[in-house]
Amino acid sequence: MAERGHRKVREGRVLSNKMDKSISVAVERLVKHPIYGRYIRRTTKLMAHDEEQTCQVGDIVRVVETRPTSKQKRWRFVDVVRRAESV
């Protein structure tokens, strides 16, 4: 695949894979509180395109920014960083 310039890459946990070729990914980040200085955990929910439908709930995945695929999907699944532990 040819490189098309700088694209944002995020890692997050798969929340849902019940849609057709789509996954919901939770990306966590730490933000410093402006007054108290304590770091707060903030979560952003992203919709990503998963063509082969390989992701399972709980997997840690890498997604990359891409052109809009649908009304909500602006990210594309790249690879699985770590599989979820099966119980």
Contact map, one row per residue, 1 for C-alpha under 8 A:
111000000000000000000000000000000000000000000000000000000000000000000000000000000000000
111100000000000000000000000000000000000000000000000000000000000000000000000000000000000
111110000000000000000000000000000000000000000000000000000000000000000000000000000000000
011111100000000000000000000000000000000000000000000000000000000000000000000000000000000
001111100000000000000000000000000000000000000000000000000000000000000000000000000000000
000111110000000000000000000000000000000000000000000000000000000000000000000000000000000
000111111000000000000000000000000000000000000000000000000000000111000000000000000000000
000001111100000000000000000000000000000000000000000000000000000110000000000000000000000
000000111110000000000000000000000000000000000000000000000000011110000000000000000000000
000000011111000000000000001000000000000000000000000000000000011100000000000000000000000
000000001111100000000000001000000000000000000000000000000001111000000000000000000000000
000000000111110000000000111100000000000000000000000000000001110000000000000000000000000
000000000011111000000000111000000000000000000000000000001111100000000000000000000000000
000000000001111110000011110000000000000000000000000000111111100000000000000000000000000
000000000000111110000011110000000000000000000000000000001100000000000000000000000000000
000000000000011111100011100000000000000000000000000000011000000000000000000000000000000
000000000000011111110111000000000000000000000000000010111000000000000000000000000000000
000000000000000111110110000000000000000000000000000000000000000000000000000000000000000
000000000000000111111110000000000000000000000000000000000000000000000000000000000000000
000000000000000011111100000000000000000000000000000010000000000000000000000000000000000
000000000000000000111110000000000000000000000000111110000000000000000000000000000000000
000000000000000011111111000000000000000000000011111010000000000000000000000000000000000
000000000000011111101111100000000000000000000011110000100000000000000000000000000000000
000000000000011110000111110000000000000000001111000000000000000000000000000000000000000
000000000001111100000011111000000000000000001111000000000000000000000000000000000000000
000000000001111000000001111100000000000000111100000000000000000000000000000000000000000
000000000111100000000000111110000000000000111100000000000000000000000000000000000000000
000000000001000000000000011111000000000011110000000000000000000000000000000000000000000
000000000000000000000000001111100000000011100000000000000000000000000000000000000000000
000000000000000000000000000111110000001111000000000000000000000000000000000000000000000
000000000000000000000000000011111000001111000000000000000000000000000000000000000000000
000000000000000000000000000001111100111100000000000000000000000000000000000000000000000
000000000000000000000000000000111111111100000000000000000000000000000000000000000000000
000000000000000000000000000000011111100000000000000000000000000000000000000000000000000
000000000000000000000000000000001111100000000000000000000000000000000000000000000000000
000000000000000000000000000000001111110000000000000000000000000000000000000000000000000
000000000000000000000000000000011111111000000000000000000000000000000000000000000000000
000000000000000000000000000000011001111100000000000000000000000000000000000000000000000
000000000000000000000000000001111000111110000000000000000000000000000000000000000000000
000000000000000000000000000001111000011111000000000000000000000000000000000000000000000
000000000000000000000000000111100000001111100000000000000000000000000000000000000000000
000000000000000000000000000111100000000111110000000000000000000000000000000000000000000
000000000000000000000000011110000000000011111000000000000000000000000000000000000000000
000000000000000000000000011100000000000001111100000000000000000000000000000000000000000
000000000000000000000001111000000000000000111110000000000000000000000000000000000000000
000000000000000000000001111000000000000000011111000000000000000000000000111000000000000
000000000000000000000111100000000000000000001111100000000000000000000001111000000000000
000000000000000000000111100000000000000000000111110000000000001000000000111110000000000
000000000000000000001110000000000000000000000011111000000000000000001000101110000000000
000000000000000000001110000000000000000000000001111111100000000000000000000110000000000
000000000000000000001100000000000000000000000000111110000000000000000000000000000000000
000000000000000000001000000000000000000000000000011111000000000000000000000000000000000
000000000000000010011100000000000000000000000000011111100000000000000000000000000000000
000000000000000000000000000000000000000000000000010111110000000000000000000000000000000
000000000000010010000010000000000000000000000000010011111010000000000000000000010000000
000000000000010110000000000000000000000000000000000001111110000000000000000000000011000
000000000000111110000000000000000000000000000000000000111110000000000000000000000001000
000000000000111000000000000000000000000000000000000000011111000000000000000000000011100
000000000000110000000000000000000000000000000000000000111111100000000000000000011111000
000000000011110000000000000000000000000000000000000000000111110000000000000000011111000
000000000011110000000000000000000000000000000000000000000011111000000000000011111100000
000000001111000000000000000000000000000000000000000000000001111100000000000011111000000
000000001110000000000000000000000000000000000001000000000000111110000000001111100000000
000000111100000000000000000000000000000000000000000000000000011111000000001111000000000
000000111000000000000000000000000000000000000000000000000000001111100000011100000000000
000000100000000000000000000000000000000000000000000000000000000111110000011100000000000
000000000000000000000000000000000000000000000000000000000000000011111000011000000000000
000000000000000000000000000000000000000000000000000000000000000001111111111000000000000
000000000000000000000000000000000000000000000000100000000000000000111111110000000000000
000000000000000000000000000000000000000000000000000000000000000000011111110000000000000
000000000000000000000000000000000000000000000000000000000000000000011111100000000000000
000000000000000000000000000000000000000000000010000000000000000000011111110000000000000
000000000000000000000000000000000000000000000111100000000000000000011111111000000000000
000000000000000000000000000000000000000000000111000000000000000011111101111100000000000
000000000000000000000000000000000000000000000111100000000000001111110000111110000000000
000000000000000000000000000000000000000000000001110000000000001111000000011111000000000
000000000000000000000000000000000000000000000001110000000000111100000000001111100000000
000000000000000000000000000000000000000000000000000000000000111100000000000111110000000
000000000000000000000000000000000000000000000000000000000000111000000000000011111000000
000000000000000000000000000000000000000000000000000000100011110000000000000001111110000
000000000000000000000000000000000000000000000000000000000011110000000000000000111110000
000000000000000000000000000000000000000000000000000000000011100000000000000000011111000
000000000000000000000000000000000000000000000000000000010111000000000000000000011111100
000000000000000000000000000000000000000000000000000000011111000000000000000000000111110
000000000000000000000000000000000000000000000000000000000100000000000000000000000011111
000000000000000000000000000000000000000000000000000000000000000000000000000000000001111
000000000000000000000000000000000000000000000000000000000000000000000000000000000000111
